[in-house]
Amino acid sequence: MYKHSQHGSVDVISGDAALAADAVEGILELFEQRAEHGQPHVVFDLGQTPYFDSTGLELLLDLRDRCTARGGALVVAAPNALCRDVLHVTRLDREFDLYDDPVSAAGSFAR
């Protein structure tokens, strides 16, 4: 299950389930509830996410594009070794700013 938390003005989305097709609708709903006004600054915390599939990768790219279109940004925090490897093999590690933890990721928006 994925949930939302707030770190100052930064929205953090995190969960402990696989980032796959059955999670997409709930995550999009969380995102839209928070990002409908202003410039969204979003951290997607993968710290408890065991893995993601191609649908999860597409979702991350879609959320990034939605943030960018609204003048904001999305960064990724705490991917485990498997998730980091998938991002690297697909070269999507070049598409996201990756941080070791959600606090560092949230702090990146203050710069």
C-alpha positions as semicolon CSV with decimal commas, in nm:
position;residue;x (nm);y (nm);z (nm)
1;M;0,000;0,000;0,000
2;Y;0,124;0,345;-0,087
3;K;0,075;0,653;0,127
4;H;0,151;1,022;0,132
5;S;0,344;1,221;0,390
6;Q;0,458;1,580;0,401
7;H;0,811;1,705;0,471
8;G;0,770;2,081;0,479
9;S;0,646;2,178;0,134
10;V;0,761;1,849;-0,019
11;D;0,522;1,560;-0,080
12;V;0,659;1,212;-0,018
13;I;0,498;0,904;-0,168
14;S;0,610;0,573;-0,020
15;G;0,491;0,217;0,009
16;D;0,586;-0,137;0,091
17;A;0,428;-0,314;-0,205
18;A;0,569;-0,382;-0,548
19;L;0,544;-0,085;-0,780
20;A;0,335;-0,266;-1,039
21;A;0,006;-0,239;-1,226
22;D;-0,217;-0,298;-0,923
23;A;-0,059;-0,002;-0,738
24;V;-0,078;0,253;-1,020
25;E;-0,433;0,378;-0,971
26;G;-0,386;0,443;-0,599
27;I;-0,055;0,620;-0,652
28;L;-0,198;0,841;-0,926
29;E;-0,485;0,931;-0,695
30;L;-0,242;1,024;-0,415
31;F;-0,038;1,232;-0,656
32;E;-0,333;1,418;-0,807
33;Q;-0,478;1,503;-0,464
34;R;-0,153;1,678;-0,370
35;A;-0,036;1,821;-0,702
36;E;-0,347;1,986;-0,836
37;H;-0,237;2,329;-0,709
38;G;0,101;2,492;-0,744
39;Q;0,438;2,345;-0,830
40;P;0,462;1,987;-0,705
41;H;0,785;1,888;-0,535
42;V;0,761;1,512;-0,494
43;V;0,992;1,251;-0,345
44;F;0,911;0,896;-0,450
45;D;1,056;0,691;-0,164
46;L;1,144;0,338;-0,277
47;G;1,293;0,243;0,061
48;Q;1,033;-0,025;0,134
49;T;0,944;-0,108;-0,227
50;P;1,069;-0,462;-0,298
51;Y;1,070;-0,425;-0,677
52;F;0,900;-0,260;-0,970
53;D;0,807;-0,377;-1,316
54;S;0,776;-0,194;-1,647
55;T;0,442;-0,048;-1,538
56;G;0,611;0,095;-1,230
57;L;0,888;0,245;-1,441
58;E;0,630;0,403;-1,671
59;L;0,450;0,543;-1,368
60;L;0,768;0,707;-1,236
61;L;0,828;0,867;-1,576
62;D;0,466;0,979;-1,599
63;L;0,475;1,136;-1,252
64;R;0,802;1,309;-1,337
65;D;0,648;1,451;-1,654
66;R;0,337;1,566;-1,467
67;C;0,552;1,744;-1,208
68;T;0,766;1,908;-1,476
69;A;0,460;2,023;-1,670
70;R;0,342;2,203;-1,355
71;G;0,679;2,364;-1,291
72;G;0,783;2,116;-1,022
73;A;1,003;1,810;-1,000
74;L;1,008;1,448;-0,886
75;V;1,312;1,282;-0,731
76;V;1,363;0,920;-0,623
77;A;1,488;0,816;-0,280
78;A;1,632;0,500;-0,128
79;P;1,604;0,246;-0,410
80;N;1,718;-0,097;-0,292
81;A;1,989;-0,282;-0,485
82;L;1,741;-0,454;-0,718
83;C;1,553;-0,132;-0,797
84;R;1,881;0,056;-0,848
85;D;2,001;-0,218;-1,087
86;V;1,678;-0,201;-1,289
87;L;1,708;0,177;-1,311
88;H;2,068;0,140;-1,426
89;V;2,004;-0,136;-1,683
90;T;1,713;0,059;-1,833
91;R;1,924;0,378;-1,818
92;L;1,647;0,546;-1,625
93;D;1,895;0,630;-1,352
94;R;1,988;0,914;-1,589
95;E;1,629;1,038;-1,590
96;F;1,594;1,087;-1,215
97;D;1,787;1,249;-0,936
98;L;1,852;0,958;-0,697
99;Y;1,907;1,007;-0,323
100;D;2,004;0,765;-0,049
101;D;1,715;0,862;0,178
102;P;1,393;1,065;0,168
103;V;1,528;1,339;0,398
104;S;1,817;1,415;0,160
105;A;1,577;1,399;-0,133
106;A;1,335;1,645;0,032
107;G;1,627;1,872;0,119
108;S;1,728;1,886;-0,246
109;F;1,431;2,111;-0,316
110;A;1,569;2,376;-0,078
111;R;1,870;2,436;-0,302
